Amino acid sequence: MNRFDNSNQNLVRALEYIPLGAQTFSKSQMAFPKGAAPLFIKRGQGCIVTDADDNEYIDFVNGLLAISLGYCDPCVDQAVMKQMQSGVSFSLSHPIEIDVAEKICELIPCAEQVRFAKNGSDATSAAIRLARAYTNKEHIAVCGYHGWQDWYIGSTSRNLGVPASTQALTHTFEYNNLESLEQLLKSHDIAAVIMEPMNIAYPEKGYLKGVKSLCEQYQAVLIFDETITGFRFDLGGAQSLFGVSPDLATFGKGIANGFPISVVCGKKEIMALMNDIFFSGTFAGETLSLAATYATIEKIQRNQVTQHLSQLGSLLTDKLNKIIIDNDIQDWVYTSGHPSWSFIHIANQGKYSAIQLRSLFIQEMAKRGILINASHNLSYAHKEKHIQTLLKAYSEVLPILANCVAKQNLEELFSGEPLQSVFKVR
Ligand SMILES: Cc1ncc(COP(=O)(O)O)c(C=O)c1O
């Protein structure tokens, strides 16, 4: 009897009917090693999830950062159940759309007007179309991950199926390097500069302001993709934390504690073009997710959730950095990012690739009741005791990784199928 029998059996069934066996690479056997980690989750409560074999984990993946308060948060779920009693999707707009739009405009510096969608990719794609319409230019400068649509994914190594003519319009620039952006702005007619305001690295002093000035100089629309940073780094998003307001911004993920909704918002002058471009969705005004958004934002505000995430995350990274140094592996294992969304990097070491070492890492953490991939996606349900359990797991697992590199015996230690690379943008 294997600890992951039901997960593995589900995978066999899934692969028959669902290509990849999952809805995204990030939840598939390419991201969690088959046989060494769970592949299916049955339920969650707070920060604890139960896999298909009834194993329990403290979850540091948190629905790919969709869970900001915790699974089954009572405030959010009650708001959703109340709304459900009077209907879900209607034939006309519902006033709750205005309530949520007003709330977002109250909290997000750049938000003067708001439209809703379902996935982060919908919101970023809408922002790009608006920027192209506003500037009458076609080229796009990107920095970070912005979703699955042609205009973005064509700029990555996963560009199969994207027309070459579309790929030719999107260009990547390097974070914290103003020159790399300016080169693009000089050499192409750039309609929009879209970026995650921060992912693994903090913005250097003056960097985001510099990006904004360049956008003004070259008349490009500045879009902050706050799909992850929004309502996580700060109540007003990364734009508030770093004091730089873009022209447009997008939100998604944790804004509704797991309910499907995304937001594109920004300056009225640009948002007004929504009347002229085409941006539309049958479910964009779906009321359960809007009720969840309102309740989630209110709780984040009321309970000072972003401060909680920062404090807890700082405790984690401070102690984790010490464990890394104690094991003398800082050359190839290190942390980065904001405390509320910090990363654990594992580089190639000795004869092993980063991906082999990460496979072993995920296996060993799963054995200790920790579900993790490459980052600590904190939610309000994580408390200090969960961080202490995580740190204890690290203090056992990092020496295993160090020993395995020294003894070159990963093949003996790892019992699953190794991960596979999808593409790398962070
Ligand atoms: C920064 C960022 N933008 C956009 C997206 C796309 O969001 P979705 O997967 O909801 O379409 C993601 C998803 O991971 C993201 O992290």
The ligand as an ORCA input file, in Angstrom:
! r2SCAN-3c Opt
* xyz 0 1
  C       1.142     37.638    -12.212
  C       0.117     36.794    -12.903
  N      -0.594     37.317    -13.898
  C      -1.538     36.616    -14.546
  C      -1.796     35.306    -14.207
  C      -2.844     34.539    -14.940
  O      -3.913     34.282    -14.089
  P      -4.922     33.084    -14.397
  O      -4.162     31.818    -14.233
  O      -5.999     33.266    -13.374
  O      -5.425     33.293    -15.788
  C      -1.076     34.701    -13.174
  C      -1.299     33.304    -12.815
  O      -0.482     32.641    -12.228
  C      -0.081     35.461    -12.506
  O       0.652     34.935    -11.532
*
